[in-house]
Amino acid sequence: MRIKQLGVYVGLLLLGGTVGIWGSRYLVQSPQSQENSSPTVIPASLKPFSFASGSSQQDNLNFIAQAAQKVGPAVVRIDATRQVPDEMGESLENPFFRRFFGNEMPLPKEHLERGTGSGFIVSSDGQLLTNAHVVDGTKEVKVTLKDGQVYRGQVLGTDPMTDVAVVKINATNLPTVEIGNGEQLQPGEWAIAIGNPLGLDNTVTVGIISALGRSSSEVGVPDKRVRFIQTDAAINPGNSGGPLLNAQGEVIGINTAIRADAQGLGFAIPIETAQRVADQLLLKGKADHPYLGIHMVTLNPELQKELNQDQQLGFKVTQTQGVLVVRVINDSPAQKSGLKPGDIILKVGGKPVEKAVEVQEQVEASTIGDRLMVEIIRNNQPKTLTVLPGTFPTNQAE
């Protein structure tokens, strides 16, 4: 696997110790060391009860076991395969190599990579949610239910920007999950994860909601447009795409990433984000994201000083805080609206913004093609511009 450095090191963690396995879960490694989180201590009152005379087994289960029994049948294992070129495949077709090794050298071959992840059933007729990176590079997957039934699953759509995917199997009367309200979560609430870590199907782990609203840059995947739920419930390779539950056994997120250099730092996509994207994937096979076309940074005094020492910047930064437009992409909605490098964004859609991630969130909440008011400071003078967000272009870096 290749690991790409984007301020932090981001990659996909291999599953099960098998060569060629991919797509299980993001592995995020920070260059800075972090202290290990303290393990979650479960009070004795939450440990399994002894069965009293006349009580049913279900009555004596703690809330974790009840949630697992409730949701477990709707959690599935997803096995996917894809064809990839053998290592050095590109080099073998390079004329430079053929000049020295001749035309008799064998052409590059492809091999299969296999990956395993998790998913959960959201409709009784076979619609599943999982992570995009679990099914990346394939149109069909093998879906195994808890009871051992195996189905061929069709990938209806993936969205790399939020890492959400929808898979469909041909079945009826399937068990389904219940959807909770992730917007009302509070740090300290219980969190339960169910998935297939390291090939161990229907594994249940428990912890708490550690934090909310973690930005993609904080998590270490700056190319994503997600505000993640942080949890210390154990998440391992193979948990990707599985549900994160509240104490009532309702789905509040999709488990997707961990920090590799720490313990107890797992991240989940809020279920509201996943549902919004899934609706688009089911409707048209893709998800559109509003796009302005700017590169921006969150200012602070140190960054202001550093930027003003850059002779190639082309402008002077006069503010020590706010969101600075560093670059405007040619022929983008931002350029067409009149945004320029050096502008400092104050409000987007009427809402004040102080950080670059807040600008991104307001743009994401806007509607493609509709008027979006952006208030800026240019040359120490306030100005309001009207931008018509476009559709985020494929392969666009920002």
C-alpha positions in Angstrom: 0.0 0.0 0.0 1.1 3.5 -0.7 0.9 6.1 2.0 0.5 9.7 1.0 1.7 12.6 3.1 -0.8 15.3 3.6 0.4 17.0 6.7 -0.3 13.7 8.3 0.2 10.3 6.8 -2.9 8.7 5.4 -3.5 5.2 4.0 -5.6 2.2 4.1 -4.8 -0.4 6.8 -4.6 -4.0 5.5 -6.9 -6.6 7.0 -6.3 -10.0 8.5 -2.6 -10.3 7.7 -3.3 -11.5 4.2 -1.3 -10.1 1.2 -3.5 -8.1 -1.2 -6.2 -7.2 1.2 -7.4 -3.6 1.0 -10.3 -1.3 1.8 -10.9 -2.1 5.4 -10.4 1.2 7.1 -8.4 4.4 7.0 -5.2 4.3 8.8 -4.2 7.8 9.9 -0.8 8.5 11.4 0.1 11.8 12.9 3.8 13.0 12.9 3.3 14.1 16.5 3.2 11.6 19.3 0.0 11.5 21.4 -0.7 10.2 24.8 -2.7 7.0 24.9 -6.3 7.4 25.9 -7.3 5.8 29.2 -9.4 2.6 28.8 -13.1 2.9 29.3 -14.1 1.4 32.7 -17.4 -0.3 32.7 -19.1 -0.1 36.1 -19.9 -3.4 37.8 -23.6 -2.6 37.4 -23.3 -3.0 33.7 -21.7 -6.4 33.8 -23.9 -9.4 33.0 -26.5 -10.1 35.6 -27.0 -13.5 37.3 -30.3 -14.9 36.3 -33.0 -14.6 38.9 -35.7 -17.2 39.3 -38.6 -16.4 37.0 -36.7 -13.8 35.0 -36.3 -14.1 31.2 -32.8 -14.1 29.7 -33.6 -10.9 27.7 -34.7 -9.1 30.9 -31.3 -9.8 32.5 -29.2 -8.5 29.6 -27.4 -5.2 30.0 -28.0 -2.5 27.4 -24.9 -3.4 25.5 -26.0 -7.0 25.0 -29.6 -5.8 24.1 -28.2 -3.5 21.5 -26.1 -6.2 20.0 -29.0 -8.6 19.8 -31.2 -6.0 18.3 -28.7 -4.8 15.6 -26.4 -7.8 15.1 -28.6 -9.5 12.5 -28.6 -6.4 10.3 -24.8 -6.1 10.3 -23.1 -7.8 7.4 -19.7 -8.8 6.2 -18.6 -7.4 2.8 -15.9 -9.1 0.8 -14.7 -7.4 -2.2 -12.1 -8.1 -4.9 -10.5 -5.9 -7.5 -7.9 -6.3 -10.3 -4.8 -4.2 -10.0 -1.6 -4.1 -12.1 1.4 -6.0 -10.8 4.1 -4.0 -9.2 6.4 -2.3 -11.8 3.5 -2.7 -14.3 3.8 0.9 -15.5 7.6 0.6 -15.8 7.4 -2.6 -18.0 5.5 -0.6 -20.6 7.9 2.3 -20.5 9.9 2.6 -23.7 13.1 3.2 -21.6 12.8 -0.3 -20.1 12.0 -1.9 -23.5 15.1 -0.3 -25.0 17.3 -2.2 -22.6 15.3 -5.4 -22.1 13.9 -5.8 -25.6 10.4 -6.4 -26.9 10.3 -10.0 -25.7 9.8 -9.1 -22.1 6.4 -10.1 -20.7 3.7 -7.6 -20.5 2.5 -6.6 -17.0 -0.1 -8.8 -15.5 -2.9 -8.1 -13.1 -3.6 -9.7 -9.8 -6.6 -9.7 -7.5 -6.7 -7.9 -4.2 -9.3 -8.9 -1.6 -10.6 -6.8 1.1 -13.1 -7.3 3.9 -15.2 -4.7 5.7 -18.6 -4.2 7.3 -22.0 -2.8 6.4 -25.5 -2.6 7.7 -29.0 -3.1 6.2 -31.2 0.0 6.1 -34.1 -1.4 4.2 -35.8 -4.8 4.2 -35.4 -5.2 0.5 -31.6 -5.2 0.7 -30.2 -1.7 0.7 -26.9 -1.5 2.7 -24.7 1.3 3.8 -20.9 1.0 4.1 -17.7 2.9 3.4 -16.7 3.9 -0.1 -13.1 2.6 0.5 -14.5 -0.9 1.4 -15.9 -1.3 -2.1 -13.5 0.9 -4.0 -12.6 -0.4 -7.5 -15.4 -3.0 -7.8 -19.0 -3.1 -8.9 -19.9 -6.4 -7.2 -19.2 -7.7 -3.7 -20.0 -10.7 -1.6 -22.4 -9.9 1.3 -22.6 -12.4 4.2 -25.4 -12.1 6.8 -25.0 -13.1 10.4 -27.0 -16.2 9.9 -24.6 -17.3 7.2 -26.7 -16.5 4.1 -24.5 -15.2 1.3 -25.6 -12.8 -1.4 -24.1 -11.0 -4.4 -24.2 -7.3 -3.8 -24.3 -4.6 -6.5 -22.5 -1.3 -5.7 -25.0 1.3 -6.5 -22.8 4.3 -5.9 -19.8 5.6 -4.0 -18.8 9.0 -2.8 -15.1 9.4 -2.0 -15.5 12.9 -0.5 -17.6 11.5 2.4 -16.5 7.9 2.1 -20.1 6.6 1.9 -21.3 3.8 -0.4 -24.6 2.1 -1.1 -24.8 -1.6 -1.9 -27.9 -3.6 -2.9 -28.6 -7.3 -2.5 -31.6 -9.1 -4.0 -33.5 -10.2 -0.9 -36.7 -9.5 1.0 -37.8 -9.4 4.6 -34.3 -8.7 5.9 -33.6 -7.4 9.4 -32.8 -3.7 9.5 -31.2 -1.2 11.8 -33.0 1.7 13.5 -31.6 5.2 12.7 -30.8 7.5 15.7 -30.2 11.2 15.9 -26.5 12.0 15.7 -27.2 15.8 15.9 -28.3 15.4 19.6 -25.2 13.5 20.8 -23.2 14.7 23.7 -19.6 13.8 24.6 -19.6 11.2 27.3 -22.6 9.2 26.0 -22.2 5.5 25.5 -21.1 4.3 22.0 -21.3 0.7 20.7 -19.5 -0.6 17.6 -20.4 -3.7 15.7 -18.4 -5.1 12.8 -16.0 -7.7 11.5 -12.5 -6.6 12.7 -9.7 -8.9 11.5 -12.2 -11.3 10.1 -13.9 -11.9 13.4 -17.6 -11.5 12.4 -20.1 -9.6 14.6 -17.6 -8.4 17.1 -19.1 -5.9 19.7 -17.0 -3.2 21.4 -18.1 -0.4 23.7 -16.9 3.0 24.7 -18.1 6.6 24.8 -18.6 9.5 22.5 -15.2 11.2 23.0 -15.9 14.4 20.9 -18.1 15.7 18.1 -17.5 17.8 15.0 -13.9 16.7 14.4 -12.8 18.2 11.1 -11.3 16.1 8.3 -8.0 17.8 8.8 -8.0 17.0 12.5 -8.7 13.4 11.7 -5.9 13.3 9.1 -8.1 13.0 5.9 -8.2 16.6 4.6 -9.7 15.6 1.3 -13.0 14.5 3.0 -16.0 16.7 3.7 -17.1 15.2 7.0 -17.3 16.4 10.6 -16.5 13.2 12.4 -17.8 11.6 15.6 -14.8 10.6 17.8 -15.1 7.5 20.0 -12.9 5.3 22.1 -14.9 2.2 21.3 -12.4 -0.2 19.8 -12.3 0.0 16.0 -10.0 -2.3 14.1 -9.4 -3.3 10.4 -12.6 -4.7 9.2 -14.9 -2.5 11.3 -15.0 0.0 8.4 -18.6 0.5 7.2 -20.1 -1.0 10.3 -22.5 0.9 12.6 -21.8 3.0 15.6 -24.7 2.8 18.0 -26.1 4.7 20.9 -27.2 3.1 24.1 -30.7 2.4 22.6 -29.1 0.4 19.8 -29.8 3.1 17.2 -27.3 3.9 14.4 -25.6 7.2 14.9 -22.6 6.8 12.6 -20.6 4.7 10.2 -17.2 3.6 11.6 -14.5 4.6 9.2 -11.1 5.6 10.6 -8.6 5.4 13.5 -5.4 7.2 14.5 -2.7 4.5 14.1 -0.3 6.2 16.6 -2.8 6.2 19.4 -5.3 4.0 21.3 -8.9 4.9 21.8 -9.1 7.3 18.9 -11.7 6.1 16.4 -13.9 8.1 14.1 -17.3 7.7 12.5 -19.3 9.5 9.8 -22.5 11.0 11.3 -25.5 9.1 10.2 -27.2 12.3 8.9 -24.3 12.9 6.5 -24.4 9.3 5.4 -28.1 9.4 4.7 -27.9 12.6 2.8 -25.2 11.2 0.5 -26.9 7.8 0.2 -30.1 9.5 -1.0 -28.1 11.1 -3.9 -26.3 7.9 -4.7 -29.6 6.0 -4.9 -31.2 8.7 -7.0 -28.4 9.2 -9.6 -25.5 7.0 -8.7 -23.3 9.8 -7.5 -23.3 12.7 -4.9 -22.7 16.3 -6.0 -20.9 18.6 -3.7 -21.1 22.5 -4.0 -17.8 24.0 -5.0 -16.4 27.6 -5.0 -12.8 27.0 -6.2 -10.6 28.6 -3.7 -7.6 27.6 -1.6 -7.8 29.2 1.9 -6.1 29.2 5.3 -7.1 30.1 8.8 -5.0 33.1 9.8 -3.1 33.6 13.1 -0.3 36.0 13.9 2.5 33.5 13.2 1.0 32.5 9.8 0.5 36.2 8.9 4.1 36.9 9.5 5.2 33.8 7.5 2.9 34.7 4.5 4.2 38.3 4.4 7.7 37.0 4.1 6.8 35.1 0.9 7.9 37.2 -2.0 5.8 35.3 -4.5 2.5 35.7 -2.7 1.6 38.9 -4.5 -0.2 40.6 -1.7 0.3 41.6 1.9 -1.8 40.1 4.7 -3.1 42.8 7.0 -5.2 40.7 9.4 -4.1 38.3 12.1 -7.3 36.3 12.1 -10.0 35.2 9.8 -10.1 33.0 6.6 -7.6 34.2 3.9 -8.1 33.4 0.3 -4.7 32.3 -0.9 -5.6 31.2 -4.5 -8.6 31.3 -6.8 -8.9 28.6 -9.4 -9.3 29.7 -13.0 -12.8 29.6 -14.4 -14.2 28.6 -11.0 -17.4 30.0 -9.5 -15.2 32.0 -7.1 -13.3 33.6 -9.9 -16.5 34.4 -11.8 -17.9 36.1 -8.7 -14.9 38.3 -8.3 -13.2 36.7 -5.3 -9.4 37.4 -5.4 -6.3 36.2 -3.5 -5.8 38.3 -0.4 -9.6 38.6 0.3 -10.5 37.7 3.9 -13.8 35.9 4.3 -16.1 37.2 7.1 -19.4 35.5 6.4 -20.8 32.8 4.1 -24.5 32.6 3.6 -25.0 35.2 6.3 -23.2 33.1 8.9 -19.9 34.4 10.5 -16.9 32.2 9.8 -13.5 32.2 11.6 -11.9 29.1 10.3 -11.4 27.6 6.8 -13.4 24.5 7.8 -16.4 26.7 8.7 -16.3 28.2 5.2 -16.2 24.6 3.7 -19.2 23.6 5.9 -21.3 26.6 4.7 -20.5 25.9 1.1 -21.4 22.2 1.6 -24.7 23.2 3.0 -25.5 25.5 0.1 -27.3 24.5 -3.2 -25.5 24.1 -6.5 -26.5 27.0 -8.8 -28.2 29.0 -6.1 -27.0 32.5 -5.0 -24.6 32.3 -2.0 -23.6 35.6 -0.4 -20.0 35.9 0.7 -18.9 38.9 2.8 -15.2 39.8 2.6 -12.6 42.4 3.5 -10.5 43.6 0.6 -7.9 46.4 1.1 -9.5 47.0 4.6 -12.9 47.7 3.0 -15.9 45.4 3.4 -17.5 43.9 0.3 -20.3 41.5 -0.5 -20.1 39.1 -3.4 -22.6 36.8 -4.9 -21.3 33.3 -5.8 -23.2 30.6 -7.7 -21.6 27.3 -6.3 -20.8 24.8 -9.0 -20.4 21.0 -8.9 -17.2 19.8 -7.4 -15.1 18.8 -10.4 -13.6 15.3 -10.6 -9.9 15.1 -9.6 -9.9 18.7 -8.3 -7.4 19.2 -5.5 -9.5 21.7 -3.6 
